[in-house]
Amino acid sequence: MIDIQVRTHDRFSVEFKIGYVARKGSDANEFMMNTWFFVPHSLDINASTYSKQDFYKDVKSNVRLITPVYSLQEIAGEASLPFAFLEAAMRALVARATPETVNEHEYQIKMLASIVKSALREEVTHIVRNPVAVDREYLVENYLQHARQIARRFRALRRVINVVTVPRNAISYFLFGDEYISNLIEFNSFRLLERLQREAPDCPDAAREALLALAREEIDYKRERGYLVAERDSPENNRALVYRWGMLKKYAESELFLRASKKRDGQWVEQVYYSLAAGLSMIFATIISFSFQQKFGNFTMPLFVALVVSYMLKDRIKDLARYYFAHRLGRRYFDHKTTISIKENPIGWIKEGFDFISEDRVPAGVMDMRARPDLLEAENRMAGEKIILYRKLVRVDSRALARYNQYDTAGVNDITRFNVASFLEKMDSREYNLYVPGEGETYGTVVGEKIYYLNFLMQFQYDGKVNYRRFRLMLTHDGIQSIQEL
């Protein structure tokens, strides 16, 4: 299964979060993704102005494991597997402090923090989307209970490692996890409170007061422990807080990110094809040389002219053959191949390729889904849209994933950010004055902003199934204004 979420990351970047969920027990889960970008001609994006290197400079990808799925109730319960793993790692560290036991202790703290983050986010969404007011009130009570249980249980583990034999850095790892989990509970409590006020105004005041009380408890706890908290009149403190939140987030989620080793794809085959091109050109030159030598003899003017001409044509034939083979190669091979690994153990790979293509190479079904309006079709007769095809082929070995990962993980997430700054360079930044009538014989003006649309259509293939998603970015000279699924 392939799951996709698309959102704007910032003013100049759009983020694709693509989840590749592998079948259990299979070593050859292959996923294919094709994305067609339909670029307005006026942006002057084409093969001459926007190369492969430019595209890959604008694309940033991170591959990470899908966070193991646990509910808040499962994490808070007595039989909680994440807490069992963490406590076992801590007791092994107390028994014998070695680099291996310190690393395992740190790994389990990071995994628990990441699992708690995902569970809190999903619980907030579940509560807000519940249509029954009584059920929402019950779910809020459970959220409060389980969040407090998780915080208390984690903080109680500090006594396990608070012994003289445990290295100082291992204590620091625990404190990082403690601060991060406290941040998560505070943030999600405020977030749930805000969403209930906006989307469920019938929520009882008692539930809202209880959520606010939990957030205040965490703030008081952080002040007591010396952790940073938001201050109303201290911009410098708040900047430092945002920076530290970001650092803690990267630290806690670092165990989910996979090692990625990228290299060019199909290099050996490419060299074979180029050697064939050189061989074909040499065969031509040799045939010309032998033919003229046999007919006119050695050291004659016709042979001299023939050798010069054959040498000239040999280079042209070599270049044409290389171009032909490169074109054929591009259809079957990709630009890069990235091997993804857990602790140096490969669990799969990702291949990606980028090309400008003509409209006649786009499948008819894709062009039908593009659904150009009549005016755009008329304009395209003069200067058509430029079409970019971005291909990805992903293989995930679920057996290796289970073998090298302690948790039951469904697959991998490929988080790709595409920066559109290159597409904005030649945009018209004008604002147009538009006239509107007023009362009587008066009139006025309003401002109309110049906009551009970047359409992209995504095709997903897995296990014999094909699905499509279509999105449209609204762009101005100032960046991305909105993203819409069509």
Secondary structure, DSSP 4 states (H G I P E B T S, - for coil): -EEEEEEEEETTEEEEEEEEEPPTT-S-EEEEEEEEEEE-GGG--STTTS-HHHHHHHEEEEEEEPPPP--HHHHHSTT-HHHHHHHHHHHHHHH---HHHHHHHHHHHHHHHHHHHHHHHHHHHHHHH---HHHHHHHHHHHHHHHHHHHHHHHHTHHHH-STTS-HHHHHHHHHHHHHHHHHHHHHHHHHHHHHHHH-TTS-HHHHHHHHHHHHHHHHHHHHHT-----TT-HHHHHHHHHHHHHHHHHHHGGGBPEEEEEESSHHHHHHHHHHHHHHHHHHHHHHHHHHHHHH-SS-HHHHHHHHHHHHHHHHHHHHHHHHHHHHHHHHS-SEEEEEEETTEEEEEEEEEEEEE-GGGS-HHHHHHH---HHHHHHHTTSPPEEEEEEEEEEE-HHHHHHH-SS---EEEEEEEEE-HHHHTT----EEEEEEE-STT-EEEEEEE--EEEEEEEEEEETTEEEEEEEEEEEETTEEEEEEE-
